[in-house]
Amino acid sequence: MSKTVAQPLERWLNKVPEVTLAFWIIKIMSTTVGETVADFLAVNAGWGQGATRSVMGAFLIAALVMQLRMRRYTPWIYWLTVVLISVVGTQITDLLTDGLGISLYLSTAAFSALLATLFYSWFRVERTLSIHEIVTKRRELFYWATILCTFALGTAAGDLATEALGLGFTIGVVAFGSLIAVTFAAWRMGGHGVLTFWIAYILTRPFGAALGDLLTQAKAYGGIGMGAMWTSALFLSVIVILVANAQRKSRSPEPIHIAR
């Protein structure tokens, strides 16, 4: 008689959402919000960089604890964590650049190397990088560490392109948007799903950062001049609506199909 051996790792339902159009809309808007909220709190609200980092870091830790305690995907907790990671990721890069004087070239290279190390370690341990298989706590820890690194890298790469290399906000939005479109086309033509997903995920951060700067910066600096407060409020409103809809769907019972 065969015996069932208990698995050593605790398993649960997949902890991340399905990759749909709504997923990408929320993701891009959350990256923009990370840029605009960080600027608004540090500058417009007068908190300063130190207080903003401390408060947002504490909120992020609290959100991550809630997320890790869940046994299934919970939309409002998941996306709250993403938005807070976006803010903290922006703050990390700003600290390195403005606070410590580290060049964007160096920080972009360092975050790229760190991200490659995370991907390598994750794959070596779990043999998969698919977000459809985030079903253990260890995989989820790899996932969130990778997400944080993509946000920090995206902020550095976006600032490097639009500021250090002088592309400007409009060209930055077009350039990164075009790269995302090329990645989508590659996926549609049969490209590797996991690889194209992560490439697109990384690119949405500098795209969102450039978009945030384009919308918030004054016209004299190449922006539209909406300001950080109005841009943050508009994008957060859309995020809340989409997440509320996802939360409603997640609570709806699955339809019962009766075989005939």
C-alpha positions, 0 to 999 in steps of 0.5 A, a space after each residue: 500500500 502506498 503512502 502519501 508523503 506530506 509536502 515540507 512546504 506549506 502551499 496555498 492558492 496562487 497569491 498574485 492576480 491573473 495578467 489581464 489588461 486591468 493588471 497592466 493598467 493598475 501596474 502602470 498607474 501604480 508606478 506613476 503614483 509611486 513617483 508622484 506620491 513620493 514627490 508630493 509628500 517629500 516636497 509639496 506636503 513638506 515632509 522631507 525625504 527622511 520622514 517620507 522614507 520612514 513613514 512609507 517604509 513602515 506602511 510597506 512593512 505592515 502591508 507586506 505582513 498582511 499580504 504574507 499572512 493571506 492564503 490566497 490573492 486578495 486584491 486590495 492588499 496585493 495592490 496596496 503593497 504594490 503601490 507602497 513598494 512603488 513609493 519606497 522604490 522611488 525613495 531608495 533611488 532618490 536616497 542614493 542619487 540625491 542623498 548619497 551622491 551616487 550616479 544614476 549610471 552606477 545605481 542602474 548597473 547595481 540594481 540590474 546586477 541585483 535583479 539578475 542575482 535575484 532571478 538566478 537565485 529564485 530559479 535555482 531554488 524553485 526551478 520556475 519564475 512564473 507568477 502563476 506558481 506563487 503558491 509557497 511562502 518562499 516563492 512569495 518572498 522571492 517574488 516581493 524582493 524581485 518586485 521591489 528591485 524592479 521598482 528601484 531599478 526602473 526609477 534609476 533607469 527612467 531618471 538616467 534616460 530622461 535626465 542624465 541622458 537628456 531624452 526628456 519626459 516626452 521622449 522617455 514616455 515614447 521610448 519606454 512605451 515603444 519597448 513595451 509594445 515590442 515586448 507585447 508583440 514578441 509575446 503575441 508572436 510566440 515569445 516565452 511567456 515568463 521572459 516577456 512578462 518580466 521584461 514588460 514588468 521591468 519596463 513599466 516602471 521607467 515608463 510610469 516614472 517618465 509619465 509621472 514626471 511628464 504630467 507633474 513637472 512645470 511646462 518650463 521643465 518639459 512637463 504638462 504642469 498638472 502637479 503631483 497632487 492632482 496627478 496622484 489623486 487622479 491615478 489613485 482614483 482609477 486604481 481604487 475603482 479597478 481594485 474595488 471591481 477586482 475585489 468584488 469579483 474575487 468574492 463572487 461565487 464561482 458559477 455551478 455548471 451542471 452536466 447534462 
